[in-house]
Amino acid sequence: MSWDFNYFMELFLAGLTRGSIYALIALGYTMVYGIIELINFAHGEIYMIGAFTALIVTGVLTLMGWNSVAILFIAAVVAVVYSSAYGYTVEKIAYKPLRNAPRLSALISAIGMSLFLQNYVLLAQTSDFLPFPALIPEFKWLQPWEHIVRSSQIVIYVTTAIVMILLTFMIKFTRIGKAMRAVSQDKAMAMLVGVDVNRVISVTFIVGSATAAIGGVLIASHIGQINFYIGFIAGIKAFVAAVMGGIGSIPGAVLGSLVLGWTESFFTGYISSDYEDVFAFLFLVFILIFRPSGILGRTESEKV
Amino acid sequence: MDMRKTFTVAIVGLFLVLSLVGIGTAADTIKLGVAGPHSGDLASYGIPTVRAAEIIVKKVNAKGGVMGKQVELLVEDDVCKPEIATNTATKLASEGADVVLGHICSGATKAALGIYKGANKIAMSPSATNPALTQSGDYPNFYRTIASDDAQAQLEVDFALNNLKAKKIAVLHDKGDYGKGLAEFAKSFLEKDPRAEVVLFEGVTPGAMDYSAVVQKIKQSGADAVIFGGYHPEASKIVSQMRKKKMKTAFVSDDGVKDDTFIKVAGQYAEGVYATGPKDLSSNAMYNEAVEEHRKAYGEDPGAFYPQAYAATLALLNAIEKAGSTDYDALRKALQTNDVDTPLGKIRFDAKGDATGVGFSVYQVKNGKYVEVK
């Protein structure tokens, strides 16, 4: 196959789309891990619940005859609120009582929560695939490049970038951000100097769930279908991305997600999609062999 | 000791004589063997066939039978196991079955066919779909009233080549048994045909978040048509992404996609998609009548392979009537030269033993509905 720049760009942008969505989910994993060292397996389900909430809101508002940009905005806001509420509640019910228990107990509790939420949506909603309307409008100015990149992809890139910038800003410059950093460094010490640790953990879950919900709304609108199971695979992939980038590190989660998205996309495009997952995970193993704590992960120094 | 041995020999001898007598008197009836699983966990596949045979034989006998003789059923259980099927076949052959309706499972059918072949008996299965049973040419005594596993792939390939005039075809699958098997058949048929080339053969990961990279690859390959083996969730994602990219590539798929959920989920993007699916029998008067007879006789709706078994029984009895004997060669000729009306439509058999005109049709999505392509 001769070198084809257009084809390369298309694969690059397809990988960027996937990577951006992984990043929105991976942020939640990595923030929670950074603060309480818990792998929140229920996080993928929060993403799925965000997509379902948006679908329900969209259905109602479409009946009322609103235009699609307004619907997208309101659906996203409601999804963010709902998912955040779920994230907050899950933490209070399933993780807080286990905070001083062995880490394995909290992990099992997280897996249990994931299965519970999946089955809850399966029973309360449906096991079928549901069509999700394309809410993101087609931009007129994009038409000349439409064969390469679609407007929904542009919206995904821009939203992901904005979310990331806001998040970095929040952690670097706000009081709650400072408190988060303090808790992640030393929980006991933070408590001693007057940081409300419970509140910080709750905020972390709320913020992580909100970004996952945004990812859910965007990808559902881009792909056009959802079911109760979408959170599982997306969650696993995002988790892998977070580990690849260095779990606990926010830039790491984003970088890991993009690397994973591009790996999958280029491998599919230039070699074969049959072994897409095999290759993605092989790549993970390689990265972890050479950088055991991920691309941007902190190497734990021995405390003397 | 000697006394006892002599006694045993005498008993065996007596049985042999009696069984010879049995065969002697049997010449007055036509014996239709029915073999399949009638007990065990796969019984639900075999029992509808027995019932179809019972219903037809009762009707035929009431009208004076075949060639003036009454038809007698010899029902034998093979529990779908190849090692038991050989015993079942031996028993049916030695009991003097003229023709056999069965077996049901492909593995058991294959094991039994060698024995029927040695005994010059015709066997007709309503359900064994393994392609090799007819295509290998090993069993000229075998016929079936169900389409083989590769029939859908054959139909998709024929449709893409003859109706769509595709020159470059991308074959995709979902890596599952069903989808990949179908895609591999389609690929092998395409490779034998000089009119088109396979420009892409790929498996996609089921449940993946999006397929834009694969869709780019289809576009890059320059395919005029995609043949997809798999189910509707992946198909609807791939089709939607293709259409959103303004690709007009034809999309041909299978029974797993010929599902209303596909249309519901893919919405406007489903329009124009082709999918093969079982022929719609509900407009066939004979089919409706056969179902009604079953309801009347057994008080419930018929189970798996009932229409195929009904058709096979009719075809076998019709062949005996037309041939005027139960001679092997005469029966083969009769099966291949006579059309017979069945609940599956008008069928006859090709030289390999497959029924023509059974199985699948091509459907296309038009205005949100699957419509048969004539």
Interface residues (C-beta under 8 A of the other chain):
Chain A: D4 Y7 E10 L11 A14 G15 T17 R18 I21 D128 F129 L130 P131 E146 H147 R150 I219 H222 I223 G224 Q225 N227 Y229 I230 I233 A234 K237 E264 S265 F266 T268 G269 S272 S273 D274 E276 D277
Chain B: K175 E202 G203 V204 T205 G207 A208 M209 D210 S212 A213 V214 Q216 K217 K219 Q220 H232 P233 S236 K237 S240 Q241 K244 K245 K246 T261 K264 V265 A266 G267 Y269
